[in-house]
Every structure is written in structure tokens, then in C-alpha cells.
Amino acid sequence: MSFPTSYLGGLSSRELERAIASGWKPVCHITYTRDAWVKLLQPPSEYSDDEAKLLCQEASDNWVAWVPNHGEVILNQSHFYC
């Protein structure tokens, strides 16, 4: 999978792949707000949707969210796409 260079901070796809393979982990600097919909890395159940609506921030990296066909959950920012 290749990404346009504009998304890679100037790195080519090959350079990014080498950096990740060497143990570098990209950091997400997106600021989330309540009522935002996010894509879940893993839905809470096989019947629930793979998206969640952020309701309120519980801690610096935790959110109370609502997942359709599941209900309220507490999500760490590592649980959803940035």
C-alpha cells in the first residue's frame, strides 16, 4: 500500500516502511472533539458497528463513546483511527 508523499511528512513510501520495520512508531497529533465519529480498530462485538461517536473526554487519552448496536464504551485513543 502506498501513500501520497504529502501524508508522510516528506518520506517516501519505502523510507516509511523501513522506519516502521526498524521499530519507529508514528505518532498521531489529531485533536478530537465531542460528537466526532471515529473508526474503531476492533469493534467491541461481532454485531456492533466499526465506528463510534465520541461523547465526552474522560481523561487525556480516554473517551466515553457510543457504538451503534453495542452502547456506551470507554475508548483509549489507541482503539480508534487517527
Contacts in CASP RR format, 6 or more apart in sequence:
PFRMAT RR
TARGET T0000
AUTHOR 0000-0000-0000
METHOD contacts of the structure
MODEL  1
MSFPTSYLGGLSSRELERAIASGWKPVCHITYTRDAWVKLLQPPSEYSDD
EAKLLCQEASDNWVAWVPNHGEVILNQSHFYC
2 13 0 8 1.000
3 13 0 8 1.000
3 16 0 8 1.000
5 11 0 8 1.000
5 12 0 8 1.000
8 15 0 8 1.000
8 16 0 8 1.000
11 19 0 8 1.000
20 26 0 8 1.000
28 77 0 8 1.000
28 82 0 8 1.000
30 82 0 8 1.000
32 38 0 8 1.000
32 54 0 8 1.000
32 57 0 8 1.000
32 63 0 8 1.000
32 77 0 8 1.000
33 54 0 8 1.000
34 54 0 8 1.000
34 55 0 8 1.000
34 56 0 8 1.000
34 57 0 8 1.000
35 53 0 8 1.000
35 54 0 8 1.000
35 55 0 8 1.000
36 53 0 8 1.000
36 54 0 8 1.000
37 51 0 8 1.000
37 52 0 8 1.000
37 53 0 8 1.000
37 54 0 8 1.000
38 51 0 8 1.000
38 52 0 8 1.000
38 54 0 8 1.000
38 65 0 8 1.000
38 75 0 8 1.000
38 80 0 8 1.000
38 81 0 8 1.000
39 50 0 8 1.000
39 51 0 8 1.000
39 80 0 8 1.000
39 81 0 8 1.000
40 50 0 8 1.000
40 51 0 8 1.000
40 52 0 8 1.000
40 67 0 8 1.000
40 75 0 8 1.000
40 79 0 8 1.000
40 80 0 8 1.000
40 81 0 8 1.000
41 78 0 8 1.000
41 79 0 8 1.000
41 80 0 8 1.000
41 81 0 8 1.000
42 79 0 8 1.000
43 49 0 8 1.000
43 50 0 8 1.000
43 67 0 8 1.000
43 70 0 8 1.000
44 67 0 8 1.000
44 70 0 8 1.000
44 73 0 8 1.000
45 69 0 8 1.000
45 70 0 8 1.000
47 69 0 8 1.000
47 70 0 8 1.000
48 67 0 8 1.000
48 68 0 8 1.000
48 69 0 8 1.000
48 70 0 8 1.000
48 71 0 8 1.000
49 67 0 8 1.000
49 68 0 8 1.000
49 69 0 8 1.000
49 70 0 8 1.000
51 67 0 8 1.000
51 68 0 8 1.000
52 65 0 8 1.000
52 66 0 8 1.000
52 67 0 8 1.000
52 73 0 8 1.000
52 75 0 8 1.000
52 80 0 8 1.000
53 65 0 8 1.000
53 66 0 8 1.000
53 67 0 8 1.000
54 63 0 8 1.000
54 64 0 8 1.000
54 65 0 8 1.000
54 75 0 8 1.000
55 63 0 8 1.000
55 64 0 8 1.000
55 65 0 8 1.000
55 66 0 8 1.000
55 72 0 8 1.000
56 63 0 8 1.000
56 64 0 8 1.000
57 63 0 8 1.000
57 64 0 8 1.000
58 64 0 8 1.000
58 74 0 8 1.000
61 76 0 8 1.000
61 77 0 8 1.000
61 78 0 8 1.000
62 74 0 8 1.000
62 75 0 8 1.000
62 76 0 8 1.000
62 77 0 8 1.000
63 74 0 8 1.000
63 75 0 8 1.000
63 77 0 8 1.000
64 72 0 8 1.000
64 73 0 8 1.000
64 74 0 8 1.000
64 75 0 8 1.000
65 72 0 8 1.000
65 73 0 8 1.000
65 74 0 8 1.000
65 75 0 8 1.000
66 72 0 8 1.000
66 73 0 8 1.000
67 73 0 8 1.000
END
